[in-house]
Amino acid sequence: MSAPRPGSGADGILGVEPRLVFEPAGEAEAREAMQACARDRLRVAFVGGGTDLGLGNPPSGLDAVIRTGRMARVLEHAPHDQIVRVEAGITLSALQAALLPHRQRLALDPPFPARATAGGLLCANGFGPLRTARGSARDLVIGATFIRADGVLAHGGGKVVKNVAGFDLPRLLFGSLGTLGLVTSVNFRLHPLPEEEATLAFPGLSPAAVRGLVGDMRQAQLEPAAVAAIWAGGSLDLLVRFEGFGPGVSGQVERLLAVAGKARASGGRLAPPQAAAAWARQQTAREVGPFRARLAIPPASLEVGTRALGTLLAALPGGAAVWYPTLGLGFAGGAPSGAEAVATAAGDARGALATSGGWLAVNDAPPEVRARLDAWGPAPATLALQRRLKAQLDPEGRLAPGRFVGGI
Ligand SMILES: Cc1cc2nc3c(=O)[nH]c(=O)nc-3n(C[C@H](O)[C@H](O)[C@H](O)COP(=O)(O)OP(=O)(O)OC[C@H]3O[C@@H](n4cnc5c(N)ncnc54)[C@H](O)[C@@H]3O)c2cc1C
């Protein structure tokens, strides 16, 4: 195993700096690094591309960081089975490039694909508008190996889509932020690249109209690949993308226009350059900072969610936001007008969302805002179970301590 190097500010997580940094070149070295941390009882956290280290609270303490960037190989690709096995440090862009000659892809589209890694996508739930049809990493992972806090290698799932053997450990790791173990490899199910795609835009809709149109699409059994509603100062600009074979795509476009009713007046199919610009605008809405939040609301309560969004954005002048209205998930961000103002607005928005079963989590924020706003908000009803799981897999509480819900 290559010896760890001294940590520096650049290795820190939310201002908490490690003494040591391990950069394993593969699973065996990663295991040795975790065994060294267990032997010396070091508090350790994991870094992939580092694009989502802002999600969660600062660690309560940190002795070491393990960076997965050198573990970046495609270990196995079975095009006919549409599955791939990769090391956790491979970036999404590198993976997509390896799959392209087979006209296949991993159907995940978070921002920064050139930095986001397979392990980070799984452990931070990285997703984009394609989650509308293909789900999140949780739905695309079919197997994973990880190293427990005690340095023991464990794995769950398999290399075929239909695999029900044993505990569904890969899904347990989903969204765990590195609090349950170090993921070393991931098996993903893949999808074919679409032959055609078409985007329709319906600008200036009310949240009620968006909710209605989403319901009408479901009623009409339309299967959009991606649906996004971009905040436009209180109204929403709706984007709907269909993907697949030509006739199927055109058929769905026609059927959507048929059910769009009044929305049809302002909407229609975009030419490819306009479609690309519209999805880029959606992307920007997810990337503005330095304050960024992830929001959830049941799709049937989109009006409540959008009012809460308005409350938050009032403290983020020039801010932006986007909903995925079929999923009830959204992102909002911008530059705070003041630390107190944005912490209060986020608290109010969080309260409003909670009245309809929603929540707000902080994806990133300046320290003065974090000092006033917990990243997660009220603990979920599942906290006791989550604590028991943590105690099983990390009895000493040394993995990413304090980062997760309820201070896990
Ligand atoms: C401006 C901006 C906008 C963003 N917008 C979105 C968005 O719209 N949608 C979205 O989903 N994401 C968004 N992200 C986050 C990000 O792109 C994804 O979540 C990405 O998947 C994270 O991958 P990563 O490799 O960079 O993870 P990292 O940031 O390195 O890690 C993320 C978390 O996972 C843990 N982790 C990483 N690798 C491992 C491993 N091998 N084993 C165990 N734990 C591990 C880390 O400890 C950390 O807690 C945004 C990020 C930025 C900076």
The ligand as a Gaussian input file, in Angstrom:
#p B3LYP/6-31G(d) Opt

LIG

0 1
 C      -23.017000      23.332000      -7.998000
 C      -23.441000      21.881000      -7.801000
 C      -24.701000      21.496000      -8.193000
 C      -25.120000      20.167000      -7.976000
 N      -26.371000      19.818000      -8.381000
 C      -26.766000      18.522000      -8.208000
 C      -28.011000      18.097000      -8.712000
 O      -28.733000      18.860000      -9.314000
 N      -28.362000      16.817000      -8.540000
 C      -27.571000      15.964000      -7.858000
 O      -27.988000      14.849000      -7.631000
 N      -26.363000      16.305000      -7.429000
 C      -25.951000      17.562000      -7.602000
 N      -24.705000      17.921000      -7.215000
 C      -23.913000      16.937000      -6.548000
 C      -23.079000      15.994000      -7.336000
 O      -22.874000      16.292000      -8.610000
 C      -23.485000      14.567000      -7.228000
 O      -24.100000      14.249000      -6.059000
 C      -22.368000      13.613000      -7.456000
 O      -22.913000      12.427000      -7.658000
 C      -21.403000      13.469000      -6.354000
 O      -20.317000      12.655000      -6.797000
 P      -18.857000      12.884000      -6.275000
 O      -18.021000      11.766000      -6.764000
 O      -18.391000      14.251000      -6.588000
 O      -19.079000      12.713000      -4.717000
 P      -18.305000      13.396000      -3.517000
 O      -18.678000      14.824000      -3.432000
 O      -16.869000      13.078000      -3.569000
 O      -18.972000      12.597000      -2.311000
 C      -20.346000      12.738000      -2.041000
 C      -20.632000      11.973000      -0.755000
 O      -20.475000      10.589000      -0.978000
 C      -19.428000      10.045000      -0.147000
 N      -18.627000       9.148000      -0.983000
 C      -18.022000       9.450000      -2.171000
 N      -17.416000       8.353000      -2.669000
 C      -17.640000       7.342000      -1.777000
 C      -17.276000       5.946000      -1.719000
 N      -16.550000       5.378000      -2.671000
 N      -17.679000       5.224000      -0.638000
 C      -18.428000       5.779000       0.350000
 N      -18.801000       7.085000       0.346000
 C      -18.422000       7.847000      -0.698000
 C      -18.632000      11.237000       0.352000
 O      -18.050000      10.998000       1.605000
 C      -19.677000      12.338000       0.379000
 O      -20.380000      12.323000       1.589000
 C      -24.247000      19.229000      -7.392000
 C      -22.958000      19.610000      -7.030000
 C      -22.553000      20.923000      -7.221000
 C      -21.176000      21.332000      -6.827000

